[in-house]
Amino acid sequence: LLSPDARMLASQSIVILLCGNKKDLDTDREVTFLEASRFAQENELMFLETSALTGENVEEAFVQCARKILNRIESGELDPERMGSGIQYGDAALRQLRSPRRTQAVSVQECGC
């Protein structure tokens, strides 16, 4: 079950991905694709079936989640500069990047070789 804490304690723009694992054991499934898909839709979740054994959709889960977060940043729905946004830059150099919705251009430093 989906914990209400995730929605209550996180950013309003939280991205949640429901992964149905063990896709490779299709004959032993306890939840149908339709049931899981419907649950995800009713709870506004992204949904993918994955298999850790075969690797199917494992990378895709991260890519889709990251893409959704990036889309929310680009649309202005999420602001990485705002404290409590739940987003932080990993590399200090990336902190200099500006959101596309801002009017200031990012300065590119030339090589001094």
Backbone as JSON Lines, residues from 0, in Angstrom:
{"i":0,"aa":"L","n":[0.83,-1.19,0.0],"ca":[0.0,0.0,0.0],"c":[0.87,1.24,0.0]}
{"i":1,"aa":"L","n":[0.33,2.29,-0.61],"ca":[1.05,3.56,-0.69],"c":[0.9,4.3,0.63]}
{"i":2,"aa":"S","n":[2.03,4.66,1.21],"ca":[2.01,5.4,2.46],"c":[1.61,6.85,2.21]}
{"i":3,"aa":"P","n":[0.65,7.35,2.96],"ca":[0.28,8.76,2.79],"c":[1.41,9.7,3.23]}
{"i":4,"aa":"D","n":[2.34,9.18,4.02],"ca":[3.47,10.0,4.48],"c":[4.3,10.53,3.32]}
{"i":5,"aa":"A","n":[4.45,9.72,2.28],"ca":[5.26,10.15,1.14],"c":[4.68,11.41,0.52]}
{"i":6,"aa":"R","n":[3.41,11.46,0.38],"ca":[2.76,12.63,-0.23],"c":[2.69,13.8,0.76]}
{"i":7,"aa":"M","n":[2.47,13.51,2.04],"ca":[2.3,14.57,3.03],"c":[3.63,15.23,3.4]}
{"i":8,"aa":"L","n":[4.71,14.46,3.43],"ca":[5.98,14.97,3.92],"c":[6.92,15.43,2.81]}
{"i":9,"aa":"A","n":[6.6,15.1,1.59],"ca":[7.5,15.45,0.49],"c":[6.98,16.68,-0.25]}
{"i":10,"aa":"S","n":[7.73,17.08,-1.25],"ca":[7.35,18.18,-2.11],"c":[6.02,17.87,-2.8]}
{"i":11,"aa":"Q","n":[5.25,18.9,-3.09],"ca":[3.99,18.72,-3.81],"c":[4.24,18.08,-5.17]}
{"i":12,"aa":"S","n":[5.42,18.29,-5.72],"ca":[5.76,17.8,-7.05],"c":[6.54,16.49,-7.01]}
{"i":13,"aa":"I","n":[6.37,15.72,-5.95],"ca":[7.1,14.46,-5.82],"c":[6.81,13.54,-7.01]}
{"i":14,"aa":"V","n":[7.82,12.84,-7.44],"ca":[7.68,11.86,-8.51],"c":[7.81,10.49,-7.87]}
{"i":15,"aa":"I","n":[6.77,9.68,-8.01],"ca":[6.79,8.34,-7.43],"c":[6.61,7.33,-8.55]}
{"i":16,"aa":"L","n":[7.48,6.35,-8.58],"ca":[7.44,5.31,-9.58],"c":[7.16,3.98,-8.89]}
{"i":17,"aa":"L","n":[6.11,3.32,-9.31],"ca":[5.77,1.99,-8.8],"c":[6.4,0.96,-9.73]}
{"i":18,"aa":"C","n":[7.28,0.12,-9.17],"ca":[7.92,-0.93,-9.96],"c":[7.35,-2.28,-9.57]}
{"i":19,"aa":"G","n":[6.78,-2.95,-10.53],"ca":[6.35,-4.33,-10.33],"c":[7.53,-5.21,-10.68]}
{"i":20,"aa":"N","n":[8.21,-5.75,-9.68],"ca":[9.42,-6.54,-9.91],"c":[9.06,-8.01,-10.2]}
{"i":21,"aa":"K","n":[10.06,-8.75,-10.61],"ca":[9.96,-10.17,-10.94],"c":[9.09,-10.41,-12.17]}
{"i":22,"aa":"K","n":[9.2,-9.51,-13.14],"ca":[8.46,-9.64,-14.39],"c":[8.79,-10.96,-15.08]}
{"i":23,"aa":"D","n":[9.98,-11.47,-14.83],"ca":[10.41,-12.73,-15.43],"c":[9.62,-13.93,-14.92]}
{"i":24,"aa":"L","n":[8.93,-13.79,-13.78],"ca":[8.12,-14.88,-13.21],"c":[6.64,-14.67,-13.52]}
{"i":25,"aa":"D","n":[6.36,-14.41,-14.78],"ca":[5.01,-14.06,-15.22],"c":[3.96,-15.1,-14.8]}
{"i":26,"aa":"T","n":[4.32,-16.36,-14.81],"ca":[3.35,-17.41,-14.46],"c":[3.03,-17.45,-12.97]}
{"i":27,"aa":"D","n":[3.91,-16.89,-12.14],"ca":[3.71,-16.91,-10.69],"c":[3.17,-15.59,-10.14]}
{"i":28,"aa":"R","n":[2.72,-14.72,-11.01],"ca":[2.32,-13.39,-10.55],"c":[1.08,-13.43,-9.66]}
{"i":29,"aa":"E","n":[1.06,-12.52,-8.69],"ca":[-0.06,-12.41,-7.77],"c":[-0.92,-11.2,-8.1]}
{"i":30,"aa":"V","n":[-0.34,-10.24,-8.83],"ca":[-1.05,-9.03,-9.22],"c":[-0.95,-8.91,-10.74]}
{"i":31,"aa":"T","n":[-2.07,-8.77,-11.41],"ca":[-2.04,-8.65,-12.86],"c":[-1.5,-7.28,-13.27]}
{"i":32,"aa":"F","n":[-1.03,-7.2,-14.5],"ca":[-0.55,-5.93,-15.03],"c":[-1.67,-4.89,-14.96]}
{"i":33,"aa":"L","n":[-2.88,-5.29,-15.31],"ca":[-4.01,-4.37,-15.31],"c":[-4.3,-3.84,-13.9]}
{"i":34,"aa":"E","n":[-4.27,-4.72,-12.89],"ca":[-4.5,-4.29,-11.5],"c":[-3.44,-3.27,-11.05]}
{"i":35,"aa":"A","n":[-2.2,-3.58,-11.33],"ca":[-1.1,-2.69,-10.92],"c":[-1.17,-1.37,-11.68]}
{"i":36,"aa":"S","n":[-1.45,-1.46,-12.95],"ca":[-1.55,-0.26,-13.78],"c":[-2.7,0.63,-13.32]}
{"i":37,"aa":"R","n":[-3.81,0.02,-13.01],"ca":[-4.97,0.77,-12.51],"c":[-4.66,1.44,-11.17]}
{"i":38,"aa":"F","n":[-4.01,0.69,-10.26],"ca":[-3.62,1.24,-8.97],"c":[-2.71,2.45,-9.15]}
{"i":39,"aa":"A","n":[-1.73,2.32,-10.04],"ca":[-0.79,3.41,-10.3],"c":[-1.53,4.64,-10.83]}
{"i":40,"aa":"Q","n":[-2.45,4.41,-11.75],"ca":[-3.2,5.52,-12.32],"c":[-4.07,6.2,-11.27]}
{"i":41,"aa":"E","n":[-4.75,5.42,-10.45],"ca":[-5.62,5.98,-9.41],"c":[-4.84,6.78,-8.38]}
{"i":42,"aa":"N","n":[-3.57,6.44,-8.17],"ca":[-2.73,7.11,-7.17],"c":[-1.71,8.06,-7.79]}
{"i":43,"aa":"E","n":[-1.89,8.35,-9.07],"ca":[-1.01,9.26,-9.79],"c":[0.46,8.88,-9.68]}
{"i":44,"aa":"L","n":[0.73,7.61,-9.96],"ca":[2.08,7.06,-9.92],"c":[2.52,6.68,-11.33]}
{"i":45,"aa":"M","n":[3.8,6.74,-11.57],"ca":[4.34,6.16,-12.78],"c":[4.41,4.65,-12.52]}
{"i":46,"aa":"F","n":[4.33,3.84,-13.57],"ca":[4.35,2.39,-13.36],"c":[5.15,1.7,-14.44]}
{"i":47,"aa":"L","n":[5.99,0.77,-14.01],"ca":[6.76,-0.09,-14.89],"c":[6.88,-1.46,-14.26]}
{"i":48,"aa":"E","n":[6.85,-2.49,-15.08],"ca":[7.17,-3.82,-14.59],"c":[8.65,-4.05,-14.89]}
{"i":49,"aa":"T","n":[9.37,-4.57,-13.92],"ca":[10.8,-4.76,-14.05],"c":[11.21,-6.18,-13.69]}
{"i":50,"aa":"S","n":[12.42,-6.53,-14.04],"ca":[13.0,-7.8,-13.62],"c":[14.45,-7.56,-13.23]}
{"i":51,"aa":"A","n":[14.74,-7.74,-11.97],"ca":[16.13,-7.61,-11.51],"c":[16.97,-8.75,-12.07]}
{"i":52,"aa":"L","n":[16.35,-9.89,-12.31],"ca":[17.08,-11.05,-12.83],"c":[17.57,-10.81,-14.25]}
{"i":53,"aa":"T","n":[16.67,-10.35,-15.12],"ca":[17.05,-10.14,-16.52],"c":[17.5,-8.71,-16.79]}
{"i":54,"aa":"G","n":[17.21,-7.79,-15.88],"ca":[17.55,-6.39,-16.07],"c":[16.51,-5.62,-16.87]}
{"i":55,"aa":"E","n":[15.44,-6.29,-17.25],"ca":[14.41,-5.64,-18.07],"c":[13.79,-4.45,-17.34]}
{"i":56,"aa":"N","n":[13.81,-3.31,-17.98],"ca":[13.21,-2.06,-17.51],"c":[13.85,-1.49,-16.23]}
{"i":57,"aa":"V","n":[14.94,-2.06,-15.76],"ca":[15.57,-1.53,-14.55],"c":[16.16,-0.15,-14.83]}
{"i":58,"aa":"E","n":[16.97,-0.05,-15.88],"ca":[17.53,1.26,-16.23],"c":[16.42,2.21,-16.67]}
{"i":59,"aa":"E","n":[15.45,1.7,-17.4],"ca":[14.34,2.53,-17.89],"c":[13.57,3.17,-16.73]}
{"i":60,"aa":"A","n":[13.47,2.47,-15.61],"ca":[12.78,3.03,-14.44],"c":[13.48,4.31,-13.98]}
{"i":61,"aa":"F","n":[14.8,4.27,-13.9],"ca":[15.56,5.45,-13.48],"c":[15.49,6.56,-14.53]}
{"i":62,"aa":"V","n":[15.56,6.17,-15.79],"ca":[15.52,7.16,-16.88],"c":[14.18,7.88,-16.9]}
{"i":63,"aa":"Q","n":[13.09,7.13,-16.8],"ca":[11.76,7.75,-16.82],"c":[11.55,8.67,-15.61]}
{"i":64,"aa":"C","n":[12.0,8.23,-14.46],"ca":[11.87,9.03,-13.25],"c":[12.68,10.33,-13.38]}
{"i":65,"aa":"A","n":[13.91,10.21,-13.84],"ca":[14.77,11.39,-14.02],"c":[14.19,12.33,-15.07]}
{"i":66,"aa":"R","n":[13.66,11.76,-16.15],"ca":[13.06,12.58,-17.21],"c":[11.87,13.37,-16.68]}
{"i":67,"aa":"K","n":[11.05,12.72,-15.87],"ca":[9.87,13.39,-15.3],"c":[10.3,14.54,-14.38]}
{"i":68,"aa":"I","n":[11.33,14.31,-13.58],"ca":[11.85,15.36,-12.69],"c":[12.4,16.51,-13.52]}
{"i":69,"aa":"L","n":[13.17,16.2,-14.55],"ca":[13.73,17.24,-15.41],"c":[12.62,18.05,-16.08]}
{"i":70,"aa":"N","n":[11.58,17.37,-16.56],"ca":[10.45,18.08,-17.17],"c":[9.81,19.04,-16.18]}
{"i":71,"aa":"R","n":[9.7,18.63,-14.93],"ca":[9.11,19.5,-13.91],"c":[10.01,20.68,-13.58]}
{"i":72,"aa":"I","n":[11.31,20.48,-13.65],"ca":[12.25,21.58,-13.45],"c":[12.13,22.56,-14.61]}
{"i":73,"aa":"E","n":[12.13,22.04,-15.83],"ca":[12.06,22.9,-17.01],"c":[10.75,23.67,-17.1]}
{"i":74,"aa":"S","n":[9.67,23.09,-16.61],"ca":[8.37,23.78,-16.66],"c":[8.22,24.78,-15.52]}
{"i":75,"aa":"G","n":[9.15,24.74,-14.56],"ca":[9.09,25.65,-13.43],"c":[8.29,25.1,-12.25]}
{"i":76,"aa":"E","n":[7.76,23.9,-12.41],"ca":[6.99,23.27,-11.32],"c":[7.9,22.92,-10.15]}
{"i":77,"aa":"L","n":[9.13,22.57,-10.45],"ca":[10.14,22.28,-9.42],"c":[11.29,23.27,-9.57]}
{"i":78,"aa":"D","n":[11.77,23.78,-8.46],"ca":[12.9,24.71,-8.47],"c":[14.01,24.15,-7.6]}
{"i":79,"aa":"P","n":[15.07,23.63,-8.21],"ca":[16.17,23.06,-7.45],"c":[16.85,24.05,-6.51]}
{"i":80,"aa":"E","n":[16.69,25.33,-6.79],"ca":[17.32,26.36,-5.95],"c":[16.52,26.59,-4.66]}
{"i":81,"aa":"R","n":[15.26,26.17,-4.65],"ca":[14.4,26.39,-3.48],"c":[14.67,25.33,-2.42]}
{"i":82,"aa":"M","n":[14.93,25.77,-1.21],"ca":[15.17,24.83,-0.12],"c":[13.89,24.01,0.1]}
{"i":83,"aa":"G","n":[14.06,22.73,0.29],"ca":[12.91,21.86,0.5],"c":[12.33,21.31,-0.78]}
{"i":84,"aa":"S","n":[12.98,21.59,-1.92],"ca":[12.47,21.08,-3.19],"c":[12.7,19.58,-3.33]}
{"i":85,"aa":"G","n":[13.64,19.07,-2.53],"ca":[13.96,17.65,-2.62],"c":[15.0,17.34,-3.67]}
{"i":86,"aa":"I","n":[15.52,18.39,-4.31],"ca":[16.5,18.2,-5.37],"c":[17.78,18.91,-4.97]}
{"i":87,"aa":"Q","n":[18.89,18.27,-5.23],"ca":[20.17,18.94,-5.04],"c":[21.1,18.48,-6.14]}
{"i":88,"aa":"Y","n":[21.99,19.38,-6.52],"ca":[22.96,19.06,-7.55],"c":[24.06,18.2,-6.94]}
{"i":89,"aa":"G","n":[24.49,17.18,-7.67],"ca":[25.54,16.31,-7.17],"c":[26.91,16.92,-7.33]}
{"i":90,"aa":"D","n":[27.17,17.55,-8.44],"ca":[28.47,18.14,-8.74],"c":[28.38,19.64,-8.51]}
{"i":91,"aa":"A","n":[29.32,20.19,-7.76],"ca":[29.3,21.62,-7.43],"c":[29.3,22.48,-8.69]}
{"i":92,"aa":"A","n":[29.94,22.02,-9.76],"ca":[29.98,22.79,-11.01],"c":[28.58,22.94,-11.61]}
{"i":93,"aa":"L","n":[27.71,21.96,-11.38],"ca":[26.36,22.02,-11.93],"c":[25.5,23.07,-11.24]}
{"i":94,"aa":"R","n":[25.89,23.48,-10.07],"ca":[25.11,24.49,-9.34],"c":[25.11,25.83,-10.05]}
{"i":95,"aa":"Q","n":[26.05,26.01,-10.96],"ca":[26.13,27.27,-11.69],"c":[25.12,27.32,-12.83]}
{"i":96,"aa":"L","n":[24.55,26.17,-13.2],"ca":[23.57,26.15,-14.28],"c":[22.31,26.88,-13.86]}
{"i":97,"aa":"R","n":[21.69,27.51,-14.78],"ca":[20.45,28.23,-14.51],"c":[19.3,27.49,-15.17]}
{"i":98,"aa":"S","n":[18.15,27.57,-14.55],"ca":[16.95,26.96,-15.11],"c":[16.6,27.66,-16.42]}
{"i":99,"aa":"P","n":[16.08,26.94,-17.43],"ca":[15.74,27.54,-18.72],"c":[14.69,28.65,-18.61]}
{"i":100,"aa":"R","n":[13.91,28.65,-17.55],"ca":[12.85,29.65,-17.43],"c":[13.4,31.0,-16.98]}
{"i":101,"aa":"R","n":[14.66,31.02,-16.56],"ca":[15.28,32.29,-16.17],"c":[15.83,32.98,-17.4]}
{"i":102,"aa":"T","n":[15.88,34.28,-17.36],"ca":[16.28,35.04,-18.53],"c":[17.79,35.18,-18.67]}
{"i":103,"aa":"Q","n":[18.53,35.01,-17.58],"ca":[19.97,35.16,-17.65],"c":[20.6,33.97,-18.36]}
{"i":104,"aa":"A","n":[21.55,34.23,-19.19],"ca":[22.24,33.16,-19.91],"c":[23.34,32.58,-19.03]}
{"i":105,"aa":"V","n":[23.65,31.34,-19.27],"ca":[24.73,30.67,-18.55],"c":[26.03,31.05,-19.25]}
{"i":106,"aa":"S","n":[27.0,31.52,-18.49],"ca":[28.26,31.89,-19.1],"c":[29.13,30.65,-19.25]}
{"i":107,"aa":"V","n":[29.77,30.57,-20.41],"ca":[30.65,29.44,-20.7],"c":[32.07,29.96,-20.62]}
{"i":108,"aa":"Q","n":[32.88,29.32,-19.79],"ca":[34.26,29.76,-19.64],"c":[35.12,29.08,-20.7]}
{"i":109,"aa":"E","n":[35.96,29.87,-21.32],"ca":[36.83,29.33,-22.36],"c":[38.08,28.73,-21.71]}
{"i":110,"aa":"C","n":[38.64,27.8,-22.41],"ca":[39.86,27.15,-21.95],"c":[41.01,28.13,-22.02]}
{"i":111,"aa":"G","n":[41.83,28.16,-20.99],"ca":[42.98,29.06,-20.95],"c":[44.28,28.37,-21.31]}
{"i":112,"aa":"C","n":[44.18,27.29,-22.07],"ca":[45.38,26.51,-22.45],"c":[46.31,27.28,-23.33]}
